[in-house]
Amino acid sequence: MNPGGSGALLGLFASLGVLILVSGLSRTRKPSLLEQISPYIPPSSQMRVLHRRRPGQLDLVVELIAPLLPKKSNSRKLEERLARAGKSSIDSYRIEQALAVGFGAAAGLLLSFFALASGSSPLIVLVLVAVGAVMGGLYWDQRLSREIAQRGKRIAQQLPAVAELLAFAVAAGESPVVAIERVSHTMGGELAAEFAYALAEIRGGLSIESALRGVSDRAGNSDVERFIDGVLLAIDRGTPLAEVLRSQAADARAVDRRHLLELAGKKDVAMLIPVVFFILPTVVLVALFPGIQGLKLMVS
């Protein structure tokens, strides 16, 4: 067997060994608390929020590589961005970003082969690989920013319904904690999941103010922040909470209507493009065609 075939065969065996090792870790890992008690006690929704999913293959890879990752003290900002995007693991994000950098470098290397074939300088290899790696890292960072923006928009759309349900629950005589529990059990979506997480923190001993501040920080939306500030101010000053929540719900509905009007205005301007460049010329041609044919007949 030639050296190339031997190298490919060794690489194949090494890849299979890594896959077997990663798949075997899922059977040898220590079970979580939720998995230990689930056969005896049905887990509540708060426990499911704290343990949202079973660890996958990427999580097992993270457990292997996490000790090798550099520990940075300035990762607080990244933690906040990941929380606003609905993610929690910095190590997973770093590994995904490293993969994006690797794919960018591989794309740059592939382009450099074509450049070398056309007679370019060998220095182009380093340049294209470096540019590809940087572009891959920037793309993954921009992807995280888009996820944060999209999640913020979804949370803003869910805020009016959540505010109204909280207002109805408090007006019916329920306490704020019970009203939050009703919202987390009744509704779905990112905002309801954040309230469920806050409820789990409150039952774990955290104050209601800190738990609601956490909802505001993780939501990353100014409307939710104003809503939480109004609720906490009413609780602090002893203002009737039902009236405050009804006012907050009305304000959230007004903000939602304003956003819809703004979106409709943008779509209205965008719809002018096909009307002016496609529909209007067709109508003009249909209107002018009989006249042009009549002139041709008169001239002939």
C-alpha positions as CSV (number, residue, x, y, z in Angstrom):
1,M,0.0,0.0,0.0
2,N,1.3,3.4,-0.9
3,P,2.0,6.1,1.8
4,G,-1.1,8.1,0.8
5,G,-3.4,5.2,1.2
6,S,-1.8,4.2,4.5
7,G,-2.3,7.8,5.8
8,A,-6.0,7.9,4.7
9,L,-6.6,4.5,6.4
10,L,-4.9,5.7,9.7
11,G,-7.0,8.9,9.6
12,L,-10.2,6.9,9.1
13,F,-9.4,4.6,12.1
14,A,-8.5,7.7,14.2
15,S,-11.8,9.3,13.4
16,L,-13.8,6.2,14.2
17,G,-11.9,5.9,17.5
18,V,-12.9,9.5,18.4
19,L,-16.5,8.9,17.5
20,I,-16.6,5.7,19.6
21,L,-15.1,7.6,22.5
22,V,-17.6,10.4,22.3
23,S,-20.6,8.1,21.9
24,G,-19.4,6.0,24.9
25,L,-19.2,9.0,27.1
26,S,-23.0,9.4,26.9
27,R,-23.4,6.0,28.7
28,T,-20.7,6.5,31.3
29,R,-21.5,10.1,32.4
30,K,-23.0,10.7,35.8
31,P,-26.8,11.1,35.6
32,S,-28.3,14.5,36.5
33,L,-30.6,15.1,39.4
34,L,-33.6,15.4,37.2
35,E,-32.8,12.0,35.6
36,Q,-32.4,10.4,39.0
37,I,-35.7,11.5,40.5
38,S,-37.8,11.4,37.3
39,P,-38.7,7.7,37.8
40,Y,-40.2,8.4,41.2
41,I,-41.4,12.0,41.1
42,P,-42.9,13.7,38.0
43,P,-40.6,16.7,37.3
44,S,-42.3,20.1,37.4
45,S,-42.0,22.8,34.7
46,Q,-39.5,24.7,36.7
47,M,-37.2,21.7,36.8
48,R,-37.5,21.3,33.1
49,V,-36.6,24.9,32.6
50,L,-33.4,24.4,34.8
51,H,-32.6,21.2,32.8
52,R,-34.0,22.0,29.4
53,R,-32.4,19.2,27.3
54,R,-30.3,16.1,27.6
55,P,-26.6,16.6,26.9
56,G,-25.8,15.9,23.2
57,Q,-22.6,15.0,21.4
58,L,-21.4,18.6,21.4
59,D,-21.8,18.8,25.2
60,L,-19.7,15.7,25.6
61,V,-17.0,17.2,23.3
62,V,-17.2,20.3,25.4
63,E,-16.5,18.3,28.6
64,L,-13.4,16.9,27.0
65,I,-12.0,20.2,25.6
66,A,-13.2,22.5,28.4
67,P,-10.0,22.1,30.5
68,L,-7.9,23.1,27.5
69,L,-9.8,26.3,26.8
70,P,-8.3,29.5,28.2
71,K,-10.1,31.0,31.2
72,K,-10.7,34.7,30.6
73,S,-11.8,37.1,33.3
74,N,-13.6,39.4,30.8
75,S,-16.1,36.8,29.7
76,R,-19.0,38.5,31.5
77,K,-20.1,40.4,28.4
78,L,-20.1,37.2,26.4
79,E,-22.2,35.5,29.1
80,E,-24.8,38.3,28.9
81,R,-25.0,38.1,25.1
82,L,-25.4,34.3,25.2
83,A,-28.1,34.7,27.9
84,R,-29.9,37.1,25.6
85,A,-29.7,34.7,22.8
86,G,-31.1,31.9,24.9
87,K,-27.9,30.0,25.3
88,S,-25.9,29.2,28.5
89,S,-22.5,27.5,27.7
90,I,-19.6,29.7,26.8
91,D,-17.4,26.6,26.1
92,S,-19.9,25.4,23.4
93,Y,-20.0,28.8,21.8
94,R,-16.1,29.0,21.8
95,I,-15.9,25.6,20.1
96,E,-18.5,26.5,17.5
97,Q,-16.7,29.7,16.8
98,A,-13.4,27.8,16.5
99,L,-15.1,25.5,14.0
100,A,-16.3,28.6,12.1
101,V,-12.8,29.9,12.0
102,G,-11.5,26.5,10.8
103,F,-14.1,26.4,8.0
104,G,-13.2,30.0,7.0
105,A,-9.5,29.1,6.9
106,A,-10.2,25.9,4.9
107,A,-12.2,28.1,2.4
108,G,-9.3,30.5,2.2
109,L,-6.9,27.6,1.6
110,L,-9.1,26.3,-1.2
111,L,-9.1,29.6,-2.9
112,S,-5.4,29.9,-2.5
113,F,-4.9,26.7,-4.5
114,F,-6.8,28.3,-7.4
115,A,-4.7,31.4,-7.0
116,L,-1.5,29.4,-7.0
117,A,-2.7,27.6,-10.1
118,S,-3.1,30.9,-11.9
119,G,0.5,31.9,-11.1
120,S,0.1,34.1,-7.9
121,S,2.7,34.5,-5.3
122,P,2.9,31.8,-2.5
123,L,2.3,34.6,0.0
124,I,-1.3,34.6,-1.1
125,V,-1.8,31.3,0.8
126,L,-1.1,33.0,4.2
127,V,-3.2,36.0,3.3
128,L,-6.3,34.1,2.1
129,V,-6.1,31.6,5.1
130,A,-5.8,34.5,7.6
131,V,-8.7,36.4,5.9
132,G,-10.9,33.3,5.8
133,A,-10.2,32.6,9.5
134,V,-11.1,36.2,10.5
135,M,-14.2,36.2,8.3
136,G,-15.3,32.9,9.9
137,G,-15.0,34.3,13.4
138,L,-16.7,37.6,12.5
139,Y,-19.5,35.7,10.8
140,W,-20.2,33.6,14.0
141,D,-20.2,36.7,16.1
142,Q,-22.6,38.4,13.7
143,R,-24.8,35.3,13.8
144,L,-25.0,35.6,17.6
145,S,-26.0,39.2,17.3
146,R,-28.8,38.3,14.8
147,E,-30.0,35.6,17.2
148,I,-30.1,38.2,20.0
149,A,-32.1,40.6,17.8
150,Q,-34.5,38.0,16.6
151,R,-35.2,36.7,20.1
152,G,-35.7,40.3,21.4
153,K,-38.3,40.8,18.7
154,R,-40.1,37.6,19.6
155,I,-40.1,38.6,23.3
156,A,-41.5,42.0,22.4
157,Q,-44.3,40.4,20.5
158,Q,-45.1,38.1,23.5
159,L,-45.0,40.9,26.1
160,P,-48.6,42.3,25.6
161,A,-50.2,38.8,26.1
162,V,-48.0,38.1,29.1
163,A,-48.7,41.5,30.7
164,E,-52.5,41.1,30.3
165,L,-52.5,37.6,31.8
166,L,-50.4,38.9,34.8
167,A,-52.9,41.7,35.2
168,F,-55.9,39.4,35.1
169,A,-54.3,37.0,37.6
170,V,-53.3,39.8,40.1
171,A,-56.8,41.4,39.7
172,A,-58.3,38.0,40.5
173,G,-56.6,38.1,43.9
174,E,-53.4,36.1,43.2
175,S,-50.0,37.1,44.6
176,P,-47.3,38.2,42.1
177,V,-45.4,34.8,42.5
178,V,-48.6,32.8,41.9
179,A,-49.4,35.0,38.9
180,I,-45.9,34.4,37.5
181,E,-46.4,30.7,38.0
182,R,-49.7,30.9,36.1
183,V,-48.1,32.7,33.2
184,S,-45.2,30.2,33.0
185,H,-47.7,27.2,33.0
186,T,-50.3,28.7,30.7
187,M,-48.3,30.4,28.0
188,G,-45.4,29.3,25.7
189,G,-42.5,31.2,24.2
190,E,-39.3,32.7,25.3
191,L,-40.8,35.3,27.7
192,A,-42.9,32.6,29.5
193,A,-39.8,30.4,29.8
194,E,-37.9,33.3,31.3
195,F,-40.6,33.8,33.9
196,A,-40.5,30.1,34.6
197,Y,-36.8,30.4,35.2
198,A,-37.4,33.4,37.5
199,L,-40.0,31.4,39.4
200,A,-37.5,28.6,39.9
201,E,-35.0,31.2,41.2
202,I,-37.6,32.6,43.6
203,R,-38.4,29.2,45.0
204,G,-34.7,28.6,45.3
205,G,-34.3,31.5,47.7
206,L,-33.7,34.5,45.4
207,S,-35.7,37.7,46.0
208,I,-38.5,38.5,43.5
209,E,-36.7,41.8,42.6
210,S,-33.5,40.0,41.6
211,A,-35.4,37.3,39.7
212,L,-37.4,39.8,37.7
213,R,-34.2,41.9,37.1
214,G,-32.7,38.7,35.7
215,V,-35.7,38.4,33.3
216,S,-35.1,42.0,32.2
217,D,-31.4,41.4,31.6
218,R,-31.8,38.1,29.7
219,A,-34.6,39.5,27.6
220,G,-32.5,42.3,26.2
221,N,-35.5,44.3,25.2
222,S,-36.3,47.9,26.3
223,D,-40.1,47.3,26.4
224,V,-39.6,44.3,28.8
225,E,-37.2,46.4,30.9
226,R,-39.8,49.2,31.3
227,F,-42.4,46.6,32.2
228,I,-40.2,45.1,34.9
229,D,-39.3,48.5,36.2
230,G,-43.0,49.5,36.5
231,V,-43.8,46.2,38.3
232,L,-40.9,46.5,40.8
233,L,-41.7,50.1,41.4
234,A,-45.3,49.3,42.2
235,I,-44.2,46.5,44.6
236,D,-41.7,48.7,46.3
237,R,-44.1,51.7,46.9
238,G,-47.2,49.6,47.6
239,T,-49.1,50.8,44.6
240,P,-52.1,48.6,43.6
241,L,-50.4,46.1,41.4
242,A,-53.4,45.2,39.3
243,E,-53.9,48.8,38.1
244,V,-50.2,49.1,37.3
245,L,-50.2,45.8,35.3
246,R,-53.3,46.9,33.4
247,S,-51.6,50.2,32.5
248,Q,-48.4,48.3,31.5
249,A,-50.4,45.9,29.4
250,A,-52.1,48.8,27.6
251,D,-48.8,50.4,27.0
252,A,-47.4,47.1,25.6
253,R,-50.4,46.9,23.3
254,A,-49.8,50.5,22.1
255,V,-46.1,49.8,21.5
256,D,-47.0,46.6,19.6
257,R,-49.5,48.6,17.4
258,R,-46.9,51.2,16.7
259,H,-44.4,48.6,15.7
260,L,-47.0,47.0,13.4
261,L,-47.7,50.4,11.8
262,E,-43.9,51.0,11.3
263,L,-43.6,47.6,9.7
264,A,-46.6,48.2,7.5
265,G,-45.0,51.5,6.4
266,K,-41.8,49.8,5.5
267,K,-43.6,47.1,3.6
268,D,-45.6,49.7,1.8
269,V,-42.5,51.4,0.5
270,A,-41.0,48.0,-0.5
271,M,-44.2,47.1,-2.5
272,L,-43.6,50.2,-4.7
273,I,-40.7,48.4,-6.3
274,P,-42.6,45.7,-8.1
275,V,-45.5,48.1,-8.8
276,V,-43.3,50.7,-10.5
277,F,-40.9,48.4,-12.3
278,F,-43.1,45.4,-13.2
279,I,-46.8,46.1,-13.0
280,L,-47.0,49.7,-14.2
281,P,-44.9,49.1,-17.4
282,T,-47.1,46.1,-18.2
283,V,-50.3,48.2,-17.8
284,V,-48.8,51.0,-20.0
285,L,-47.8,48.5,-22.7
286,V,-51.3,47.0,-22.7
287,A,-52.9,50.4,-23.0
288,L,-50.6,51.7,-25.7
289,F,-50.5,48.5,-27.9
290,P,-53.9,49.0,-29.6
291,G,-53.0,52.6,-30.4
292,I,-49.6,51.6,-31.8
293,Q,-51.3,48.9,-34.0
294,G,-53.8,51.4,-35.2
295,L,-51.1,53.9,-36.2
296,K,-49.3,51.2,-38.1
297,L,-52.5,50.3,-40.1
298,M,-53.1,54.0,-40.9
299,V,-49.5,54.5,-42.1
300,S,-49.6,51.4,-44.2
